[in-house]
Amino acid sequence: MFPIDIRPDKLTQELFDYQRKLAQGLEHLLNAGPIDAGISPKQAVYREDKLVLYRYDTSAGVTPRPVPLLVVYALVNRPYMTDLQEDRSTIKGLLATGQDVYLIDWGYPDEADFALTLDDYINGYLDRCVDYIREQHGIDRINLLGICQGGAFSLMYTALHQDKVQNLVTMVTPVDFKTPDNLLSAWVQQVDVDLLVDTLGNIPGELLNWTFLSLKPFSLIWQKYINMVDLLEDPEKVKNFLRMEQWIFDSPDQAGEAFRQFIKDFYQRNGFINGGVFLGGQEVDLKRITCPLLNIFALQDHLVPPAASKALKGLTSSSDYTELAFPGGHIGIYVSGKAQKEVTPAIGQWLNEH
């Protein structure tokens, strides 16, 4: 074994440096000012209840493609993660490839939304957003990009409305909810979801957020804040850190009935694999999907393990199925520098080729 170097002079210097960083960092934290969320210009083009449909301004000098792209985010957390800051923006990257980008902001459900079901979200809100875009562009089909739970929503939607979808892209999307390496799924199997929803009504976003953090408590909580000290000397890095923290803890509550159905039909019954998921009286059958499909997953994803996403291969009737593996995690796939160079351009190129 190598001896641990704990000479008094070195230890004193490290403690001095640590205190200096904390002192300077406190000043930068106090002077950080408002933290912006979302950087790309956009316009609200459709509203319904809590939902807002945004259309992003096209990039200067870029002619938008004729088939628009609708981004469908998860109900958990906020969709501005896709447009976090100037150098970390999936939206900006898509615009640069010529995509005419729309995005659904589901908003913040309250007690009035408790009875909303998956049918309301998918055959209701999502379908009306798609119809709005189709009507505005005078076309029959649009492109969909579904992220995480939004990818599961997009799969369900396309299975029920294949006639309205030209191409489908799924990112870090769970398909097989019971892979052996899915810790979140293992936790959920024995949860009495009916008792939980009947007791709480809407599910607090804070409860879900701490559940996700607890999957990797050391790296996602303790290590993160220890490493933060090394960022405090740089005011810009402080803002970037706070921007990410703001997103992590900006967690909407979940409409009780939709949460009940999603957990039972997918996490507990594994509905995409075993069938038996019904929306609006129709069974969700992925074999009805025939459009080209790009499935993107992250190799170090702790929330949606790669195997959970790769299970999509062979479940649809698409003759044009492509996979893209990203060497990163669940969040890094849309905010890391590597993702900006590899993932977003690949999506744009694939859509342009189709």
C-alpha positions as CSV (number, residue, x, y, z in Angstrom):
1,M,0.0,0.0,0.0
2,F,1.1,3.5,-0.7
3,P,1.5,5.8,2.3
4,I,-1.1,8.6,2.6
5,D,0.6,12.0,2.3
6,I,-0.8,13.9,5.3
7,R,2.2,16.2,6.1
8,P,1.0,19.1,8.3
9,D,2.2,21.7,5.8
10,K,0.3,20.2,2.9
11,L,-2.9,19.7,5.0
12,T,-2.7,23.3,6.2
13,Q,-2.4,24.5,2.6
14,E,-5.3,22.4,1.4
15,L,-7.5,23.7,4.3
16,F,-6.5,27.3,3.4
17,D,-7.3,26.8,-0.3
18,Y,-10.7,25.2,0.6
19,Q,-11.6,28.1,2.9
20,R,-10.5,30.6,0.3
21,K,-12.7,29.0,-2.4
22,L,-15.7,28.9,0.0
23,A,-15.2,32.6,0.8
24,Q,-14.9,33.7,-2.8
25,G,-17.7,31.3,-3.8
26,L,-20.1,32.8,-1.3
27,E,-19.6,36.2,-2.9
28,H,-20.2,34.7,-6.4
29,L,-23.3,32.9,-5.1
30,L,-24.7,36.1,-3.6
31,N,-24.0,38.1,-6.8
32,A,-25.3,35.4,-9.2
33,G,-28.5,37.3,-9.8
34,P,-31.6,35.8,-11.5
35,I,-31.0,32.4,-13.2
36,D,-32.6,32.2,-16.6
37,A,-34.4,29.1,-17.8
38,G,-34.4,28.5,-21.6
39,I,-32.5,30.6,-24.0
40,S,-33.9,30.1,-27.5
41,P,-36.6,32.6,-28.6
42,K,-40.1,31.0,-28.8
43,Q,-43.7,31.9,-29.1
44,A,-46.7,30.4,-27.3
45,V,-49.0,29.3,-30.2
46,Y,-51.6,27.2,-28.4
47,R,-52.9,26.9,-24.8
48,E,-55.2,24.5,-23.1
49,D,-55.7,24.3,-19.4
50,K,-52.2,24.2,-17.9
51,L,-50.6,23.2,-21.2
52,V,-48.7,25.6,-23.5
53,L,-47.4,24.7,-27.0
54,Y,-44.4,26.7,-28.0
55,R,-42.9,27.2,-31.4
56,Y,-39.2,28.2,-31.5
57,D,-37.9,30.9,-33.8
58,T,-36.0,29.5,-36.7
59,S,-32.2,30.0,-36.8
60,A,-31.0,33.0,-38.9
61,G,-30.0,32.0,-42.4
62,V,-31.5,28.5,-42.0
63,T,-34.5,27.4,-44.1
64,P,-36.8,25.3,-42.0
65,R,-37.7,21.8,-43.2
66,P,-41.3,21.3,-44.4
67,V,-42.2,18.7,-41.8
68,P,-42.2,20.3,-38.3
69,L,-40.9,18.5,-35.2
70,L,-42.9,18.3,-31.9
71,V,-40.8,17.7,-28.8
72,V,-42.7,15.7,-26.1
73,Y,-41.1,15.9,-22.7
74,A,-41.9,13.9,-19.5
75,L,-44.4,15.1,-17.0
76,V,-41.7,15.0,-14.3
77,N,-39.4,18.0,-14.2
78,R,-39.5,20.9,-16.7
79,P,-38.8,20.8,-20.5
80,Y,-36.4,23.8,-20.4
81,M,-33.7,21.1,-19.8
82,T,-33.7,20.8,-23.6
83,D,-32.8,24.5,-23.9
84,L,-30.8,25.0,-20.7
85,Q,-28.1,27.5,-21.8
86,E,-26.4,28.9,-24.9
87,D,-23.8,26.1,-25.1
88,R,-26.1,23.3,-23.8
89,S,-29.2,23.3,-25.9
90,T,-30.8,20.4,-27.7
91,I,-33.3,22.9,-29.1
92,K,-30.7,25.2,-30.5
93,G,-28.9,22.2,-32.1
94,L,-32.1,21.0,-33.8
95,L,-32.9,24.5,-35.1
96,A,-29.4,24.6,-36.6
97,T,-30.2,21.5,-38.6
98,G,-33.2,23.1,-40.1
99,Q,-35.9,21.6,-37.8
100,D,-39.1,23.7,-37.3
101,V,-39.4,22.9,-33.6
102,Y,-42.5,22.9,-31.4
103,L,-42.4,21.8,-27.7
104,I,-45.2,20.9,-25.2
105,D,-44.9,22.5,-21.7
106,W,-47.3,20.4,-19.6
107,G,-47.3,23.0,-16.8
108,Y,-47.9,22.5,-13.1
109,P,-51.0,20.3,-12.3
110,D,-53.0,21.2,-9.3
111,E,-56.0,19.7,-7.4
112,A,-58.3,20.4,-10.3
113,D,-56.2,18.1,-12.5
114,F,-56.3,15.0,-10.2
115,A,-58.7,13.1,-12.4
116,L,-56.6,13.5,-15.6
117,T,-55.8,10.1,-17.1
118,L,-53.2,8.9,-19.7
119,D,-56.0,9.0,-22.2
120,D,-56.5,12.7,-21.4
121,Y,-52.8,13.5,-21.9
122,I,-52.3,11.4,-25.1
123,N,-55.6,11.2,-27.0
124,G,-56.5,14.6,-25.6
125,Y,-53.8,17.2,-25.1
126,L,-51.1,15.6,-27.3
127,D,-53.4,14.8,-30.1
128,R,-54.8,18.4,-30.2
129,C,-51.3,19.8,-30.3
130,V,-50.5,17.5,-33.2
131,D,-53.7,18.5,-35.0
132,Y,-52.9,22.2,-34.4
133,I,-49.5,21.8,-36.0
134,R,-50.8,19.8,-38.9
135,E,-53.5,22.4,-39.6
136,Q,-51.0,25.3,-39.4
137,H,-48.7,23.7,-41.9
138,G,-51.3,22.1,-44.1
139,I,-49.8,18.6,-43.8
140,D,-51.1,15.2,-42.8
141,R,-48.1,14.0,-40.7
142,I,-45.5,15.6,-38.4
143,N,-42.3,14.4,-36.7
144,L,-42.2,13.5,-33.0
145,L,-39.3,13.5,-30.6
146,G,-40.2,11.9,-27.2
147,I,-37.9,12.3,-24.2
148,C,-37.9,9.8,-21.3
149,Q,-41.6,9.4,-20.2
150,G,-42.4,11.7,-23.1
151,G,-40.9,9.0,-25.3
152,A,-43.3,6.4,-23.8
153,F,-46.1,8.9,-24.5
154,S,-44.9,9.3,-28.1
155,L,-44.8,5.5,-28.6
156,M,-48.4,5.2,-27.3
157,Y,-49.5,8.1,-29.4
158,T,-47.9,6.8,-32.6
159,A,-49.4,3.3,-32.0
160,L,-52.8,4.9,-31.8
161,H,-52.4,7.6,-34.5
162,Q,-49.8,6.3,-36.9
163,D,-51.5,8.2,-39.7
164,K,-50.4,11.5,-38.1
165,V,-46.7,10.7,-37.5
166,Q,-44.1,10.9,-40.3
167,N,-41.0,9.9,-38.2
168,L,-40.5,9.1,-34.5
169,V,-37.4,9.7,-32.4
170,T,-37.2,8.4,-28.9
171,M,-34.5,9.5,-26.4
172,V,-33.7,7.7,-23.1
173,T,-37.2,6.1,-23.4
174,P,-38.2,3.2,-21.1
175,V,-39.8,0.3,-23.1
176,D,-39.0,-2.8,-21.0
177,F,-39.8,-1.6,-17.5
178,K,-38.5,-4.7,-15.8
179,T,-34.9,-5.2,-16.9
180,P,-32.7,-6.6,-14.1
181,D,-30.6,-3.5,-13.8
182,N,-33.6,-1.1,-13.3
183,L,-33.4,-0.1,-9.6
184,L,-36.2,2.3,-9.8
185,S,-38.5,-0.4,-11.2
186,A,-37.4,-2.8,-8.4
187,W,-38.4,-0.2,-5.8
188,V,-41.8,0.4,-7.4
189,Q,-42.9,-3.3,-7.7
190,Q,-44.3,-3.6,-4.2
191,V,-45.7,-0.1,-3.9
192,D,-49.4,0.0,-3.2
193,V,-50.1,2.7,-5.9
194,D,-53.8,2.8,-5.2
195,L,-53.2,3.5,-1.5
196,L,-50.6,6.2,-2.4
197,V,-52.9,8.0,-4.8
198,D,-56.0,7.6,-2.8
199,T,-54.1,9.1,0.2
200,L,-52.2,11.9,-1.4
201,G,-54.2,12.8,-4.4
202,N,-51.7,14.4,-6.8
203,I,-48.2,13.0,-6.2
204,P,-45.9,15.7,-4.9
205,G,-43.0,16.5,-7.4
206,E,-40.7,16.8,-4.4
207,L,-41.4,13.2,-3.4
208,L,-40.5,11.9,-6.8
209,N,-37.5,14.1,-7.1
210,W,-35.9,12.8,-3.8
211,T,-36.8,9.3,-5.0
212,F,-34.7,9.8,-8.1
213,L,-31.8,11.3,-6.2
214,S,-31.9,8.4,-3.7
215,L,-31.0,6.0,-6.5
216,K,-27.4,7.3,-6.4
217,P,-27.3,9.3,-3.2
218,F,-23.5,9.7,-3.0
219,S,-22.8,10.9,-6.5
220,L,-26.1,12.9,-6.9
221,I,-26.1,14.5,-3.5
222,W,-22.9,14.5,-1.4
223,Q,-20.2,14.2,-4.1
224,K,-21.9,16.9,-6.2
225,Y,-21.8,19.5,-3.4
226,I,-18.3,18.6,-2.4
227,N,-17.1,19.0,-6.0
228,M,-19.1,22.3,-6.2
229,V,-16.4,24.0,-4.2
230,D,-14.0,23.8,-7.1
231,L,-16.5,25.7,-9.3
232,L,-17.1,28.6,-7.0
233,E,-14.1,30.6,-8.1
234,D,-15.6,31.0,-11.6
235,P,-18.8,33.2,-11.6
236,E,-20.0,31.7,-14.9
237,K,-19.6,28.1,-13.6
238,V,-21.5,29.2,-10.5
239,K,-24.4,30.3,-12.7
240,N,-24.3,27.0,-14.6
241,F,-24.4,25.0,-11.4
242,L,-27.3,27.0,-10.1
243,R,-29.2,26.7,-13.4
244,M,-28.9,22.9,-13.2
245,E,-30.0,22.9,-9.5
246,Q,-33.0,25.1,-10.4
247,W,-34.1,22.5,-13.0
248,I,-33.5,19.5,-10.7
249,F,-35.7,20.9,-7.9
250,D,-38.3,22.4,-10.3
251,S,-40.6,19.3,-10.1
252,P,-44.3,19.6,-10.9
253,D,-46.8,17.5,-9.0
254,Q,-48.2,14.6,-10.9
255,A,-51.9,14.2,-11.7
256,G,-53.0,11.4,-9.4
257,E,-55.0,9.2,-11.9
258,A,-52.4,9.5,-14.7
259,F,-49.7,8.6,-12.2
260,R,-51.7,5.6,-10.9
261,Q,-52.2,4.3,-14.5
262,F,-48.6,4.8,-15.6
263,I,-47.0,3.1,-12.6
264,K,-49.5,0.1,-12.7
265,D,-49.6,-0.3,-16.5
266,F,-45.9,0.1,-17.2
267,Y,-43.7,-0.3,-14.1
268,Q,-45.8,-3.1,-12.5
269,R,-47.4,-4.8,-15.5
270,N,-44.7,-3.9,-18.2
271,G,-47.4,-2.9,-20.7
272,F,-45.3,-2.4,-23.8
273,I,-43.9,-5.9,-23.4
274,N,-47.0,-7.8,-22.1
275,G,-49.8,-5.7,-23.7
276,G,-53.0,-4.8,-21.9
277,V,-52.7,-1.0,-22.0
278,F,-55.9,0.6,-23.1
279,L,-56.5,4.3,-24.0
280,G,-59.8,5.5,-25.1
281,G,-61.0,2.0,-25.5
282,Q,-58.2,1.0,-27.8
283,E,-55.3,-1.3,-26.9
284,V,-51.8,0.2,-27.3
285,D,-50.1,-2.2,-29.7
286,L,-46.6,-1.1,-30.8
287,K,-46.9,-3.4,-33.9
288,R,-49.1,-0.7,-35.4
289,I,-46.1,1.6,-35.6
290,T,-44.8,1.5,-39.2
291,C,-43.0,4.8,-39.5
292,P,-39.1,5.2,-39.5
293,L,-37.8,5.1,-35.9
294,L,-34.6,6.5,-34.3
295,N,-34.1,5.2,-30.8
296,I,-31.4,6.9,-28.7
297,F,-30.2,5.7,-25.3
298,A,-27.4,6.6,-22.8
299,L,-25.0,3.9,-21.8
300,Q,-24.5,5.2,-18.2
301,D,-28.2,5.9,-17.7
302,H,-29.3,5.0,-14.1
303,L,-33.0,5.9,-14.6
304,V,-33.6,4.2,-18.0
305,P,-30.9,1.5,-18.4
306,P,-29.8,0.9,-22.0
307,A,-31.5,-2.5,-22.0
308,A,-34.8,-0.9,-21.1
309,S,-34.6,1.3,-24.3
310,K,-33.0,-1.3,-26.6
311,A,-36.0,-3.6,-26.0
312,L,-37.9,-1.4,-28.6
313,K,-36.1,-3.2,-31.4
314,G,-38.5,-5.7,-33.0
315,L,-41.6,-4.6,-31.1
316,T,-42.8,-2.3,-33.9
317,S,-43.6,-3.0,-37.6
318,S,-41.1,-0.4,-38.8
319,S,-38.8,-1.5,-41.5
320,D,-36.6,1.5,-40.8
321,Y,-35.3,1.2,-37.2
322,T,-32.0,2.8,-36.1
323,E,-30.3,2.9,-32.7
324,L,-27.8,5.4,-31.4
325,A,-25.9,4.8,-28.2
326,F,-24.5,7.8,-26.3
327,P,-21.6,7.3,-23.9
328,G,-23.1,9.3,-21.0
329,G,-25.9,9.5,-18.5
330,H,-29.6,10.4,-18.5
331,I,-29.1,14.1,-18.2
332,G,-25.8,14.3,-20.1
333,I,-27.5,13.1,-23.3
334,Y,-28.9,16.6,-23.8
335,V,-26.7,19.0,-21.8
336,S,-23.1,17.7,-22.2
337,G,-20.7,19.1,-24.7
338,K,-20.3,15.7,-26.3
339,A,-24.0,15.4,-26.8
340,Q,-24.1,18.8,-28.5
341,K,-21.5,17.6,-31.0
342,E,-22.9,14.1,-31.6
343,V,-26.5,13.5,-30.5
344,T,-28.3,16.6,-31.7
345,P,-26.7,16.8,-35.1
346,A,-27.4,13.1,-35.6
347,I,-31.1,13.6,-34.9
348,G,-31.2,16.5,-37.3
349,Q,-29.4,14.5,-40.0
350,W,-31.6,11.5,-39.6
351,L,-34.8,13.6,-39.8
352,N,-33.5,15.4,-42.9
353,E,-32.7,12.2,-44.6
354,H,-36.2,10.9,-43.9
